Amino acid sequence: MNLIKPYTTKIVSRASSTLAACPQTLHVPPSPPWGNTGSTRQPFYMNKTLDDYISQSPTSLTLRQLIFYERHINTERLLKSANYVRTELPIRIAHRIREFQKLPYILGTNPYIEGVYELYWQAFERIRKIPPIETRQENEIFCEILQESLDAHLVVIPQLAKGIVECEQQQVMSMEKLDGFMDATLRSRISRRVLTEHHLVLSDKRKSIFNVCSSHNVLTKCIHLVNASQHEGTAPKITLNGTDTEFQYVSDHVEYIVYQLLSNAFRHSISSTDQPREIKVTTCSNEKDVLFRISDQGGGMCKKEFANIWSYGNFKRFGNMQKVQQLEAKLNEHELLRIRLGIGLPMSKVYAGYFGGSLELYTMEGYGTDAYVRIPRLGNTNENLDD
Ligand code: COI
């Protein structure tokens, strides 16, 4: 069985390499209408295929289900997982493709948005055509395809952020609506990557993504990372209080959130005064949740700044082409998350909400900001797959 057909899309290329991936059936009209005009970019029968997948709802899982599955793995369960991922990913990708198609036509022609759209079509076409996986050898090939897909999609976040900022300038859609589109796109991306990585773990291709985390260790590690990334000025003192809790979670997600919040607190504390004031970090837990609070005295935010903290429009203030290129240099997802693109807060909120947690910020202009993170520790909340 030849399952492997390499990725051919060059991101931001306008040529429809989705089509190159399946030349036997497709043909692109010369100037394809795309968007909410009623017609779509792909020829009709391709959208019929898409409709078939969209008519199926994604099967949302809990953290506990995923963790338990990992504990008792054998060939039968491995193949069951492979076939679940094989059938589930195209459903989740199809729903996302449809959301892209609903964007106003002019936004869909933005090269960054279009590049990501094409990547999704390509992944959809490639994965949906994989026949049932019946042996470990077939699973090996499947894992190669999954790994290639994960790598090919590393460019998605910076490309989308750049595209969304350009789209805002077109004034066709409000930033609020664009933010909603980004939230849903990132949420569904996280879900696909978690499923995919989980299957790679089951197949012994990588170490587990669900680690036993200690809230103190998460904070200590992030404090260290933030201190290490600080090159200028006097670093604020960071004190750690509260009680430690152990919980099993996607450690990369918690670390991403805490790191982003700490680095924001750090930056505000340094820029506000000559002598940076202390940052207080507190953690505790109750029966259901692990809680983190990060309090800075960095002067807080004015109403206007605070109103925009969850917007991906902030990418234009902090992101730049150099960073986008850095990201295109195929950093792994972990390294990628450390780069400051100016969209760490909205992304952290999406990460926190994925398994039912939350992130909230309160600010006192003239004094400082408090960030509260709640991470569910029971693992019994379904993945949040809201569109
Ligand atoms: C993404 O990273 O955006 C994905 O959808 C990954 C998936 C195709 C494996």
Boltz pocket constraint, residues with backbone or C-beta under 6 A from the ligand:
constraints:
  - pocket:
      binder: B
      contacts: [[A, 123], [A, 146], [A, 149], [A, 150], [A, 153], [A, 154], [A, 156], [A, 188], [A, 189], [A, 192], [A, 193], [A, 196]]
      max_distance: 6.0
